Amino acid sequence: MKYFNLVFVILFLTACESGTSQSTQKSVAKKLEINDFEKQMASVSNIQLVDVRSPEEYSANHLAGALNIDYNGDAFETMLLSLDKNKPTFVYCLSGGRSASAAKALINKGFKEIYDMKGGMVAWKAGNKSYEAITKKAGMSQADFEAQLATDKLVLVDFNAKWCAPCQKMLPMVTKLAETYKDKLVLMKIDFDENEDLVKALNVSEIPLLLIYKNGKVIWQKIGLTEQSELEKIIGEN
């Protein structure tokens, strides 16, 4: 009898723990590469596609059928309430930062099925995926770009975007650097959104991106935040 009671207690506690873990388990946002993101959207029905960039970014270009809910906007939390928690929800932004944060917010609000596009619109464009462009700008041609590399000075190329926080953080630094080393350095600032043809031609898939050219050849490049001392070292060595 004692043995039976002991087994009953163990089974009861196990069942309680299992029930507790199931009841408290949260949904998880799946971060997908652009190809998988596209396939997943096509494989399920009745999806919710959300662009969490600013209205200005959305107006320039966005995925067909996407709803714009600005992650940094005052109405973000309120607008999320207009979505159906039980429908598959796909989110994206410019490069993946805001969509990752938005995905966490969706999890906290009880959304069941969430997909986050890795690399955002930067990766989507680089992959030659289709999208709607209301104010598409071709910008600088590849020929014009190469013409500006025809100099005996080093050329520092800064691929950036107005909505890219790391890009804007580095902008004053690279501008000052160009002034300091103006005798041996030329700075080219290239807006990612306003130079779509050039971005595609050079296969730029992530920003911020800095490149240093010498005699028309890339001698150094880096994606992400870069310290001034690192750039000064390359300039000094060349």
N, C-alpha and C positions, 0 to 999 in steps of 0.2 A: 504493500500500500504506500509506503514511504517512497519507494522507487517510482511508483506511478505518479505521485504528487510532484516529485522532483522533475520528471519529464514534462508534466503539464505546465509547471512554472517556466521551464526553459522555453517551451514552445510558445507560451503566452508572451514572454519578454521578447522573443525573436520576432513574433508577429507585430508587436507594438513598435519595435525599432524599425522594422520594414515599412510599416504604415507611416511612421513619422518621417522617414527619409523620402518616401514617395510624395508625401503631402508638402514637404518643404523644398523639394527639388525644383530649381528654376530652369527655365528654358535657356538655351545657349545660342548666341548668334554665330552663324557659320560664315567665316570670311572666305570668299571664293575669288579665284583668279578670273579675269574677264571672260575667258572662254566658258568656264564652268558657270559663271554668273548668267551668261547669255543662255546656255543650255537649260539651266534650272528654271529660268523665267519661261522658256518655251515648253517645259515639261509639265508645268502645273497650271491650273486654271484659276481665274478669279483672283489674280494677284494684286497687291498694292505696291506700286513703284514710287519711291520717295526720293526726291532730290533735295538734300539738306543744305545746299549752298545758298548764297544771297540771291535776291530777286534779279540783281544785275547780271550775275553769272548765269542764272537760269535763262534769262532773256537772250543771252549771247548764244547759248547752245545747251541742249539737254536731250535725254533719251525720250523717245516717243512714248507718250502716255504718262510721263512722270508728273507727279504732284509736287509742287514746290513748298516745302516747309523749312524755312530758314532756321538752322540750328542756333544761330546767334541772335535770332529775332526775339522780341518780347513775347510773341504769341506762340512760341514753339511748343510749350507744354500744353497749351489750350488746343492747338491744332492737332496734336497727337490724339486727343480724345475723339476726334472726328473719324479716326480710322477704326477698322474692325480688328479686334485683338485675335480673332480666330482665323483670319485670312493670312496667307503667306505674304510677308512684308519684305521688300527688297529696298535697300538704302545705298546711296552713293553720294560722293561729294567731289572735290577737285582732285585730291590725291590720297584720301583715305582717313585722314585725321578726324574730321568732323563726323563722318559716317560711323566710325568706330564708337565715338561718344554717343551718337544718336542711337546706335544699336543697344548700348548699355541702358539708355533711358527707356527704350522699348521693352527690354527685359524686365526692368523694374516696374513697368506698368502692366506686366502680365501678358505680353504678346507671346504667342505660342511658337511661331515659325518665322525666324528672322535671318536674312541673308545680307551680308555686307560686302560690297565690291572692293576688292583689294586694288589699290592704285588709282581708284576713281576715274574721272574723266581724262586725266593725263594718260593713264594706261589704255583706256578705251579708245582714245583718238590714235595713240601710237599703234594700236592693234588694227587700225582701219575699220573699226566697227561703225555701223550707221548711227546717226543721231540727227536731231533737228537743229538747224542753225538759223536763227532769225536775223542776226546781224553779223554774219560771217565776214571776216577780214583776211584777205590773202597776205597782206603785209609785204615784208621784204622778200625778194626773190633769192634763189640760191646763187644766181649770177652776181647780184648786188652784194650778197654776203661775202662771196669769194673775192670780189673786187676790193672790199675793205680789208681783206687779209694781206693784200699786196703792199706790204710796208716792211721797212727794215726794223721796225719796232716790234716789241711783243704785243700781242692783242689778247686782252682779257675779255672773254665773252660771258655775259651774265644772263642766263635764261631765267626769267622770273615771271610772276603774276601778281596783280594787285591784291588778290585774295589769299596769297600764300604768305603766312606769317613769317616763316624763316627767311623767305625772299626779302620781305620788307625790313626785317631786322638787319640783314647784311647790306642792304642798299647804301646807307650812309657810309659804311666802311669801305666798300669798293669804289664809291665816288671819291672819297678822300684819298684813297690809295692811288687812283688815277691822277689826281692833282699833284700828289707828292712825287710820283715817278713819271711825270708827263714827258720827260726827255727820252724815256725808253719804253713807255707803255701807252697803249691806246685802249680805251674801254668801250665795249659795245654792249648796250643794254637791250635785250630782246624780250619783249612781252610775249608770253606763251600764247595768250588768247588772241593777240592781234597779228600773229605771224604763223598761222596754221600751216601754210604750204612749206615754209622753211623748217618748222618743227618736224613735219613728216619726212621731209627730205633728209634731215640729219638724224632721224630716229631718236629724237628726244622723248623719253618716256617718263622721266621723273624730274621734278624741280624741288628746290633750287638746284641748278646745275651751273658750275663754273668751269670754263675751259681756257687754257692759255695756248695760243698759237705762236709759233716762231717760223718765219719763212713759209707760211701757209700750212704748216703741219702742227697737229696737236702734240704738245710736249707734256701736258699735265691736265688732269680733269678731276673733279670731285662733285659728288651728289650730296646735298645736305648742308648743314651749317659748317662754315669754314672760318678758322681764326685768321686774323690779320697777319700774325707772325708766320703762319704757314705760307701765305701768299708772298710775303716779303722775302722769305727764304728762296722761293722759286725764282722770283724776279731778280734777286741778288746773284743767283747762280747763273743767270742767263743774260 
